[in-house]
Amino acid sequence: MKKQFITLLLLAPLLLSCTESEQQRRQFLHNNIAFAAAQVKRALAAIDSTGKVLNPVTLKDDGSVYYCGYSDWRSGFFPGSLWYLYELTGDTAFLARARRHTQAIEQAKALTWHHDVGFMVGCSFGNGLRLTGDTAYARVVVQAARSLSTRFRPAAGTIQSWDVTRGWQSERGWKCPVIVDNLMNLELLFEATRLSGDSTFYRIAVSHADRTLKEQFRPDGSCYHVVDYDPATGEVRSRQTAQGYADESVWSRGQAWAIYGYTVCYRETGNPAYLAQAIRTFEFMKNHPRMPADLIPYWDMSAPHIPNELRDVSTAACIASALYELCTLHIPQAEAYRTYADRIMASLASPAYRAALGSNGNFLLMHSVGSIPHGGEVDKPLNYADYYFIEALKRAKDPI
């Protein structure tokens, strides 16, 4: 009995420390969820004042909010944030608005010139289906998967990302460009197979994941942004960038898409090669000599003026959310990865990156970078940074 008493005395500081740490974690989540809910309610009030159903994306140069239409690749993120806030708070006001803003972009399900219907429909209708079981949402998800499947190019074994007949993409000489971002749209196809029983969607997703795994990564684990294929022969024509500093540079958000995308692919298939790539790309970023101490990456880790380059909080938020899922996959690094994700979230929630209530156009996070080469959304808030921040809060609070 005496021995047990002495052992308890020795363990007491450790137990107290663990309890305090857990309390601090819960308080952190509570505070940030409350902030997100309050800030988004302000955004909704601003939208209501117009009498329209508007979809906030970013801030214009004049400080006003830019709202997008249903066909914009970012149209699903604000509805998705509303679904997560309903889930996190239980506030039925968010449920009603999530339904309304989701319904407003239903036409996205029929887009066949867009590889990003996974972002658009998955974040909105997909989350709505997960939380409500609404069969009408299921039908939209399956139809969107059919639309996405029209972009599958059998010779290359990939889904073509961009059309090359218009816009700046038509000026690059590409025939079948595939961007690493496209990995994020595969979850829609996996879900559509579950909902419909049609394994065609699953096979397309796996084919795309396999070819991307083979062609889009460097030996160090980092990825190229764009791989252009010959749609007739399937051969690789070039490996380039569109939004990074240079073809051989490390565009940070591309690395985040790869980490997140292959985490999802592993969850859906159990293929260990996908898990290995997610880990390899994350370890590359984690150990990068230019990774800042606060873990918010530069927009491109190869940009020439580091440390005087812009950070990209959308990259950090996406990596944090991916890591919280990775931690659930029974990997040896789970505890270390959770701690790393917690550190990212602490930085994102600091005054350096989290906006003050009522500021920043009512977006949550500051200092994202859309595309420096295109001069678009440079050092601005972005709705997808907010979405992955809220998703990361959800995953930190309630592991998948």
C-alpha positions as CSV (number, residue, x, y, z in Angstrom):
1,M,0.0,0.0,0.0
2,K,2.8,2.4,0.9
3,K,4.6,1.6,-2.4
4,Q,1.3,2.4,-4.3
5,F,0.9,5.7,-2.4
6,I,4.5,6.7,-3.2
7,T,3.9,5.8,-6.9
8,L,0.8,8.0,-7.0
9,L,2.7,10.9,-5.4
10,L,5.4,10.6,-8.1
11,L,2.8,10.4,-10.9
12,A,0.6,13.2,-9.6
13,P,2.5,16.1,-11.4
14,L,2.4,14.1,-14.7
15,L,-1.3,13.4,-14.3
16,L,-2.0,17.0,-13.4
17,S,0.0,18.2,-16.4
18,C,-2.0,15.9,-18.7
19,T,-5.2,17.2,-17.3
20,E,-4.2,20.8,-17.7
21,S,-3.0,20.1,-21.2
22,E,-6.4,18.5,-22.1
23,Q,-8.2,21.4,-20.6
24,Q,-6.1,23.9,-22.6
25,R,-6.8,21.9,-25.8
26,R,-10.6,21.9,-25.1
27,Q,-10.5,25.6,-24.3
28,F,-8.5,26.3,-27.5
29,L,-11.1,24.4,-29.6
30,H,-14.0,26.1,-27.8
31,N,-12.6,29.6,-28.3
32,N,-11.9,29.1,-32.0
33,I,-15.2,27.4,-32.8
34,A,-17.0,30.3,-31.0
35,F,-14.9,32.8,-33.0
36,A,-15.6,31.0,-36.3
37,A,-19.4,30.9,-35.6
38,A,-19.5,34.6,-34.7
39,Q,-17.4,35.7,-37.7
40,V,-19.4,33.6,-40.1
41,K,-22.7,34.9,-38.7
42,R,-21.4,38.4,-39.5
43,A,-20.7,37.3,-43.0
44,L,-24.3,35.9,-43.3
45,A,-25.7,39.2,-42.0
46,A,-23.8,41.1,-44.7
47,I,-25.2,38.7,-47.3
48,D,-28.7,39.0,-45.9
49,S,-28.6,42.8,-46.3
50,T,-28.4,42.2,-50.1
51,G,-31.5,40.1,-50.3
52,K,-29.5,37.5,-52.3
53,V,-27.8,34.2,-51.6
54,L,-24.2,35.1,-52.1
55,N,-21.0,33.0,-51.9
56,P,-18.0,34.8,-50.4
57,V,-14.6,33.8,-51.7
58,T,-12.0,36.6,-50.9
59,L,-11.5,40.3,-50.8
60,K,-11.0,42.5,-53.8
61,D,-8.2,45.1,-53.9
62,D,-10.7,47.8,-52.8
63,G,-11.5,45.8,-49.6
64,S,-15.0,44.7,-50.7
65,V,-16.0,41.0,-50.7
66,Y,-15.8,39.0,-53.9
67,Y,-18.7,36.6,-54.3
68,C,-18.6,33.8,-56.8
69,G,-21.2,32.0,-58.9
70,Y,-21.9,28.2,-58.8
71,S,-19.3,27.4,-61.5
72,D,-16.3,28.8,-59.7
73,W,-14.1,26.1,-58.3
74,R,-14.4,27.6,-54.9
75,S,-18.2,27.6,-54.7
76,G,-18.5,24.7,-52.4
77,F,-16.3,25.9,-49.5
78,F,-18.6,28.4,-47.9
79,P,-21.6,26.1,-47.9
80,G,-19.2,23.4,-46.5
81,S,-18.1,25.7,-43.7
82,L,-21.7,26.2,-42.8
83,W,-22.3,22.5,-42.5
84,Y,-19.2,22.1,-40.3
85,L,-20.3,25.0,-38.1
86,Y,-23.8,23.4,-37.7
87,E,-22.0,20.2,-36.7
88,L,-19.7,21.9,-34.3
89,T,-22.2,24.2,-32.6
90,G,-25.6,22.4,-33.0
91,D,-27.0,25.8,-33.9
92,T,-29.9,25.1,-36.3
93,A,-29.5,28.6,-37.8
94,F,-26.4,27.2,-39.5
95,L,-28.3,24.2,-40.7
96,A,-30.9,26.3,-42.5
97,R,-28.2,28.4,-44.1
98,A,-26.1,25.4,-45.1
99,R,-29.1,24.0,-46.9
100,R,-29.9,27.3,-48.6
101,H,-26.3,28.0,-49.7
102,T,-25.8,24.4,-50.8
103,Q,-29.0,24.4,-52.9
104,A,-27.8,27.6,-54.6
105,I,-24.9,25.8,-56.3
106,E,-26.7,22.6,-57.4
107,Q,-26.1,23.3,-61.1
108,A,-22.4,22.5,-60.5
109,K,-23.4,18.8,-60.6
110,A,-23.7,19.1,-64.4
111,L,-20.4,20.8,-65.2
112,T,-18.3,18.6,-67.5
113,W,-15.6,21.3,-68.3
114,H,-14.6,21.4,-64.6
115,H,-12.4,18.9,-62.8
116,D,-13.1,20.7,-59.5
117,V,-16.7,19.4,-59.1
118,G,-15.3,17.3,-56.3
119,F,-14.4,20.5,-54.3
120,M,-17.7,22.1,-55.3
121,V,-20.1,19.3,-54.7
122,G,-18.2,17.2,-52.1
123,C,-17.7,20.1,-49.6
124,S,-21.3,21.2,-49.9
125,F,-23.6,18.4,-50.8
126,G,-21.2,15.8,-49.5
127,N,-21.1,17.3,-46.0
128,G,-24.9,17.8,-46.2
129,L,-25.4,14.1,-47.1
130,R,-23.1,13.1,-44.2
131,L,-25.0,15.1,-41.7
132,T,-28.6,14.7,-42.9
133,G,-28.8,11.6,-45.0
134,D,-30.8,13.5,-47.5
135,T,-31.3,11.3,-50.6
136,A,-31.6,14.3,-52.8
137,Y,-28.0,15.2,-51.9
138,A,-26.9,11.7,-52.7
139,R,-28.4,12.1,-56.2
140,V,-26.4,15.3,-56.7
141,V,-23.2,13.6,-55.6
142,V,-23.6,10.8,-58.1
143,Q,-24.5,13.1,-60.9
144,A,-21.5,15.2,-60.2
145,A,-19.3,12.1,-60.3
146,R,-20.7,11.2,-63.7
147,S,-19.8,14.7,-64.9
148,L,-16.3,14.4,-63.5
149,S,-15.9,11.0,-65.1
150,T,-16.4,12.5,-68.6
151,R,-13.0,14.0,-68.1
152,F,-11.2,10.7,-67.8
153,R,-8.7,10.0,-70.5
154,P,-8.1,6.3,-70.8
155,A,-4.8,6.4,-72.6
156,A,-3.3,8.5,-69.9
157,G,-5.3,6.8,-67.1
158,T,-6.0,10.2,-65.6
159,I,-8.8,12.8,-65.3
160,Q,-7.9,15.9,-67.4
161,S,-7.8,18.9,-65.1
162,W,-8.1,21.9,-67.4
163,D,-9.5,22.3,-70.9
164,V,-6.9,23.9,-73.2
165,T,-9.2,25.6,-75.7
166,R,-9.6,28.9,-73.8
167,G,-8.1,31.1,-71.2
168,W,-4.5,31.2,-70.1
169,Q,-4.4,27.4,-70.2
170,S,-4.7,27.5,-74.0
171,E,-1.4,29.5,-74.2
172,R,0.8,26.9,-72.5
173,G,0.9,24.3,-75.3
174,W,-0.6,21.6,-73.2
175,K,-2.8,18.8,-74.5
176,C,-4.0,17.0,-71.3
177,P,-2.8,18.9,-68.2
178,V,-3.3,17.1,-64.9
179,I,-2.6,19.1,-61.7
180,V,-1.9,17.7,-58.3
181,D,-5.0,19.5,-57.0
182,N,-7.1,16.9,-58.8
183,L,-6.3,14.4,-56.1
184,M,-8.7,16.3,-53.9
185,N,-11.6,15.5,-56.3
186,L,-11.3,11.8,-56.1
187,E,-13.2,11.5,-52.8
188,L,-16.3,12.4,-54.8
189,L,-15.8,9.3,-57.0
190,F,-15.2,7.0,-54.1
191,E,-18.4,8.3,-52.4
192,A,-20.4,7.9,-55.7
193,T,-19.5,4.2,-55.9
194,R,-20.8,3.7,-52.3
195,L,-24.0,5.5,-53.1
196,S,-24.7,4.0,-56.6
197,G,-23.0,0.6,-56.5
198,D,-21.3,1.5,-59.8
199,S,-17.6,0.6,-59.4
200,T,-16.7,2.6,-62.5
201,F,-16.2,5.7,-60.4
202,Y,-13.9,3.8,-58.0
203,R,-11.8,2.4,-60.9
204,I,-11.4,5.9,-62.4
205,A,-10.3,7.3,-59.0
206,V,-7.7,4.5,-58.5
207,S,-6.4,4.8,-62.0
208,H,-5.9,8.5,-61.6
209,A,-4.2,8.1,-58.2
210,D,-1.9,5.4,-59.5
211,R,-0.7,7.4,-62.5
212,T,-0.3,10.5,-60.5
213,L,1.8,8.6,-58.0
214,K,4.0,7.4,-60.8
215,E,4.5,10.6,-62.7
216,Q,3.9,13.6,-60.4
217,F,6.5,13.1,-57.7
218,R,10.2,13.7,-57.3
219,P,12.5,11.3,-55.5
220,D,12.6,13.6,-52.4
221,G,8.8,13.3,-52.0
222,S,7.8,16.7,-53.3
223,C,5.4,17.0,-56.3
224,Y,5.2,18.8,-59.5
225,H,2.1,21.0,-60.0
226,V,1.3,20.1,-63.6
227,V,2.0,17.0,-65.7
228,D,0.9,17.2,-69.3
229,Y,0.0,14.0,-71.0
230,D,-0.6,13.1,-74.7
231,P,-4.3,12.1,-74.6
232,A,-3.8,9.7,-77.6
233,T,-0.7,7.8,-76.4
234,G,-0.7,8.5,-72.6
235,E,2.9,9.6,-72.7
236,V,4.2,12.4,-70.4
237,R,4.9,15.5,-72.5
238,S,6.1,17.8,-69.7
239,R,6.2,18.5,-66.0
240,Q,5.7,22.1,-65.1
241,T,4.0,24.6,-62.8
242,A,1.1,27.1,-63.2
243,Q,0.9,28.6,-59.7
244,G,4.4,28.0,-58.3
245,Y,7.6,29.9,-58.7
246,A,9.2,27.6,-61.3
247,D,8.7,24.2,-62.8
248,E,11.2,22.5,-60.4
249,S,10.2,24.6,-57.4
250,V,8.1,23.5,-54.4
251,W,4.7,25.1,-54.7
252,S,3.5,24.7,-51.1
253,R,-0.2,24.3,-51.6
254,G,0.5,21.6,-54.1
255,Q,2.3,19.6,-51.4
256,A,-0.8,20.1,-49.1
257,W,-3.1,18.7,-51.8
258,A,-0.9,15.7,-52.2
259,I,-0.7,15.0,-48.5
260,Y,-4.5,15.4,-48.1
261,G,-5.4,13.6,-51.3
262,Y,-3.4,10.5,-50.7
263,T,-4.6,10.3,-47.1
264,V,-8.1,10.1,-48.5
265,C,-7.0,7.6,-51.2
266,Y,-5.5,5.3,-48.5
267,R,-8.7,5.6,-46.4
268,E,-10.8,4.6,-49.3
269,T,-8.6,1.8,-50.7
270,G,-6.2,0.6,-48.1
271,N,-3.4,0.7,-50.6
272,P,-0.2,1.3,-48.5
273,A,1.5,3.1,-51.4
274,Y,-0.9,5.9,-51.0
275,L,-0.3,6.2,-47.3
276,A,3.5,6.1,-47.9
277,Q,3.2,9.0,-50.3
278,A,1.2,11.1,-48.0
279,I,3.7,10.6,-45.3
280,R,6.7,11.1,-47.6
281,T,5.4,14.4,-48.9
282,F,4.5,15.6,-45.4
283,E,8.0,14.6,-44.0
284,F,9.5,16.5,-46.9
285,M,7.6,19.6,-45.9
286,K,8.2,19.1,-42.2
287,N,11.9,18.7,-42.6
288,H,12.3,21.4,-45.2
289,P,15.2,23.7,-44.2
290,R,13.1,26.8,-45.1
291,M,10.0,25.8,-43.1
292,P,9.3,28.7,-40.7
293,A,9.3,28.2,-37.0
294,D,5.6,28.9,-36.8
295,L,5.0,26.2,-39.4
296,I,3.1,28.4,-41.8
297,P,4.8,27.7,-45.2
298,Y,6.0,30.3,-47.7
299,W,3.8,30.3,-50.8
300,D,6.6,28.4,-52.6
301,M,9.4,26.9,-50.6
302,S,11.8,27.7,-53.4
303,A,10.9,31.3,-53.9
304,P,14.0,33.5,-54.2
305,H,13.5,36.1,-51.5
306,I,12.8,33.9,-48.4
307,P,12.4,34.9,-45.6
308,N,10.8,38.0,-47.3
309,E,8.3,35.9,-49.2
310,L,4.5,35.7,-48.5
311,R,3.2,32.9,-46.3
312,D,0.1,30.8,-47.4
313,V,-2.3,30.0,-44.6
314,S,-4.4,27.9,-46.9
315,T,-1.5,25.5,-47.2
316,A,-1.1,25.3,-43.5
317,A,-4.8,24.7,-42.8
318,C,-5.0,22.0,-45.4
319,I,-2.0,20.2,-44.0
320,A,-3.3,20.4,-40.4
321,S,-6.7,18.9,-41.4
322,A,-4.9,16.1,-43.3
323,L,-2.6,15.4,-40.4
324,Y,-5.6,15.0,-38.0
325,E,-6.9,12.3,-40.3
326,L,-3.5,10.7,-40.7
327,C,-3.4,10.3,-36.9
328,T,-6.4,8.0,-37.1
329,L,-4.8,5.6,-39.5
330,H,-2.8,3.6,-36.9
331,I,0.6,4.9,-38.0
332,P,3.6,5.0,-35.6
333,Q,3.9,8.8,-36.1
334,A,0.4,9.5,-35.0
335,E,1.2,11.3,-31.7
336,A,4.0,13.3,-33.3
337,Y,1.7,14.3,-36.2
338,R,-1.1,15.3,-33.9
339,T,1.3,17.5,-32.0
340,Y,2.5,19.1,-35.3
341,A,-1.0,19.7,-36.4
342,D,-1.8,21.3,-33.0
343,R,1.2,23.6,-33.5
344,I,0.0,24.7,-36.9
345,M,-3.5,25.4,-35.5
346,A,-2.0,27.4,-32.6
347,S,-0.2,29.6,-35.2
348,L,-3.3,30.0,-37.4
349,A,-5.3,31.0,-34.4
350,S,-2.8,33.6,-33.3
351,P,-3.2,37.3,-34.0
352,A,-0.6,37.0,-36.8
353,Y,-3.1,35.0,-39.0
354,R,-6.5,34.9,-37.4
355,A,-8.5,38.1,-38.1
356,A,-10.1,40.2,-35.4
357,L,-13.9,39.7,-35.0
358,G,-15.7,41.9,-37.6
359,S,-12.6,42.6,-39.7
360,N,-11.1,41.0,-42.8
361,G,-14.4,41.0,-44.7
362,N,-15.6,38.5,-42.0
363,F,-13.3,35.8,-43.3
364,L,-11.5,33.9,-40.5
365,L,-7.9,33.8,-41.6
366,M,-5.6,36.4,-43.2
367,H,-2.6,36.0,-45.5
368,S,-3.4,33.4,-48.1
369,V,-1.9,33.3,-51.5
370,G,-4.0,32.2,-54.5
371,S,-1.6,32.6,-57.4
372,I,1.3,34.9,-57.5
373,P,2.1,34.2,-61.2
374,H,-1.5,35.2,-62.1
375,G,-1.6,38.1,-59.7
376,G,-4.7,36.6,-58.1
377,E,-5.7,36.7,-54.4
378,V,-2.2,37.6,-53.3
379,D,-2.0,38.0,-49.5
380,K,-5.8,37.9,-49.1
381,P,-8.3,35.8,-47.1
382,L,-9.6,32.8,-49.0
383,N,-12.7,30.8,-48.3
384,Y,-10.9,27.5,-48.7
385,A,-8.4,28.4,-46.1
386,D,-11.3,29.0,-43.7
387,Y,-12.9,25.8,-44.7
388,Y,-9.9,23.6,-43.9
389,F,-9.3,25.5,-40.7
390,I,-12.9,24.8,-39.6
391,E,-12.5,21.2,-40.8
392,A,-9.3,20.9,-38.8
393,L,-11.1,22.1,-35.7
394,K,-13.8,19.5,-36.2
395,R,-11.2,16.7,-36.7
396,A,-9.2,17.9,-33.6
397,K,-12.4,17.8,-31.5
398,D,-13.9,14.6,-32.9
399,P,-11.4,12.4,-34.7
400,I,-12.7,10.7,-37.8
